[in-house]
Amino acid sequence: MATYHKLIIGNCMSMEEIPSNSVHLMVTSPPYFNAPFDYKGLFKSYGQYLGVLRKFARETYRVLQEGRVAVLNIDDMLINGEKVPITADATKIFLEVGFRYRDRIIWKKPEGYLRISRRSGVILQNPYPMYFYPDNLLESIIIFQKGKKFNYRSIPKEVRDASKIDKKEFSDNKWYMTLWEMNNVLPGSPLEKDIAAFPEELPYRIIKLFSYKGETVLDPFVGSGTTMKVARDLGRNSIGIEIKKSLIPIIKKKLGFGKQTTFF
Ligand SMILES: C[S@@+](CC[C@H](N)C(=O)[O-])C[C@H]1O[C@@H](n2cnc3c(N)ncnc32)[C@H](O)[C@@H]1O
C-alpha cells in the first residue's frame, strides 16, 4: 500500500495546514529548553519556552482524532547547576489543553553513552558530602490521550490483522515495562549532526503500539526526520513539521528521497 509523507517547513505553534481530527498518532521530541549542547540560549526565557509548548499542545489536541495518543520524549534540563522541571511542566500543559495523562515510560541509555559526563567525577576529586551530582542516563516518554476511549471497532479486520504486534518482539525486548533500555544516537552521527535526534527504536515502538497500518503519524518537531522514516518503513503516512529550512536535505536523505512512497 502506498503511503504519503508531507514535510511542512514552519512553526508548529500553528498547524493550520492540518485539518482537525485528522491525525492518528503524534510522537515527537521537542527542543529541551536551552539544552547546553544543542539549544544554548535558544529561548529568551523559560516562560517563552512554555508558551511554545502550550500552543503546540493545543494544536496537537485539535488535529488528533478522538481516543488517540500524543507521545513526548522530553526531560528535565540541568542549566547552570539547576534542574528545570520541563517534564512536570509539559505534563501540566498537556492536561490543561484537555488531554488525559495515560502513562510514563523511562528511557534508559547504555552507561557507555553518557554525554554530560564527569559530573559525578567531581566526587572523586572531592570525596566528601555535598559534592554529589549524578550523571543522567534517563529521559522520559510521556503519553497522553485525547478523550476517554478508543473505538477498537472502528478498525477494519484486515487492517487490525496487518498491524498485529509481534508477541516475541514485544516480550524479548521488554516493551511491557515502564523502563525501556535503548541506545541513543551517537553525537557524531553524520545525518544527525547538531540535531538532538532520537534513535529509530523510539518512534518504532510507539508507532507499532499506538497506530494501525495506513494511518497518519505526526511529528511537529521533526528534526532530521526520524519519525517520518520509521512511519514509512512501517506502512504509515507521516507529517513532519520543522522550523529550520536548512534541514530539508537531511530529511530528504534520511527518507531516501525518490522512493515511490515519498512525496513532498
Ligand atoms: C529535539 S529536535 C528533534 C529531533 C528529531 N526527533 C530527530 O530524530 O531528528 C527538535 C527540532 O525541533 C525544531 N523546532 C524547534 N522549534 C520549533 C517549532 N516551533 N516548530 C517546528 N520545529 C521546531 C528544531 O529545529 C529541531 O530540529
The ligand as a Tripos MOL2 file, in Angstrom:
@<TRIPOS>MOLECULE
LIG
   27    29     1     0     0
SMALL
NO_CHARGES

@<TRIPOS>ATOM
      1 C1         14.9850   17.5750   19.5530 C.3       1 LIG1
      2 S1         14.9290   18.0230   17.8700 S.3       1 LIG1
      3 C2         14.0020   16.7130   17.1670 C.3       1 LIG1
      4 C3         14.8710   15.6260   16.6480 C.3       1 LIG1
      5 C4         14.0980   14.5110   15.9620 C.3       1 LIG1
      6 N1         13.3260   13.7100   16.9050 N.3       1 LIG1
      7 C5         15.0630   13.6030   15.2130 C.2       1 LIG1
      8 O1         15.1120   12.4000   15.4890 O.co2     1 LIG1
      9 O2         15.8110   14.1170   14.3630 O.co2     1 LIG1
     10 C6         13.7820   19.3530   17.8440 C.3       1 LIG1
     11 C7         13.5950   20.0050   16.4900 C.3       1 LIG1
     12 O3         12.5220   20.9380   16.5850 O.3       1 LIG1
     13 C8         12.7920   22.0580   15.7530 C.3       1 LIG1
     14 N2         11.9460   23.1620   16.2510 N.ar      1 LIG1
     15 C9         12.1780   23.9860   17.2960 C.ar      1 LIG1
     16 N3         11.1400   24.8290   17.4910 N.ar      1 LIG1
     17 C10        10.2120   24.5080   16.5440 C.ar      1 LIG1
     18 C11         8.9120   24.9930   16.2510 C.ar      1 LIG1
     19 N4          8.3510   25.9740   16.9720 N.pl3     1 LIG1
     20 N5          8.2220   24.4300   15.2280 N.ar      1 LIG1
     21 C12         8.7690   23.4160   14.4990 C.ar      1 LIG1
     22 N6         10.0060   22.9260   14.7210 N.ar      1 LIG1
     23 C13        10.7170   23.4520   15.7390 C.ar      1 LIG1
     24 C14        14.2900   22.2510   15.9120 C.3       1 LIG1
     25 O4         14.8170   22.9760   14.8160 O.3       1 LIG1
     26 C15        14.8000   20.8010   15.9820 C.3       1 LIG1
     27 O5         15.1500   20.3340   14.6880 O.3       1 LIG1
@<TRIPOS>BOND
     1     1     2 1
     2     2     3 1
     3     2    10 1
     4     3     4 1
     5     4     5 1
     6     5     6 1
     7     5     7 1
     8     7     8 2
     9     7     9 1
    10    10    11 1
    11    11    12 1
    12    11    26 1
    13    12    13 1
    14    13    14 1
    15    13    24 1
    16    14    15 ar
    17    14    23 ar
    18    15    16 ar
    19    16    17 ar
    20    17    18 ar
    21    17    23 ar
    22    18    19 1
    23    18    20 ar
    24    20    21 ar
    25    21    22 ar
    26    22    23 ar
    27    24    25 1
    28    24    26 1
    29    26    27 1
@<TRIPOS>SUBSTRUCTURE
     1 LIG1         1 GROUP 0 **** ****
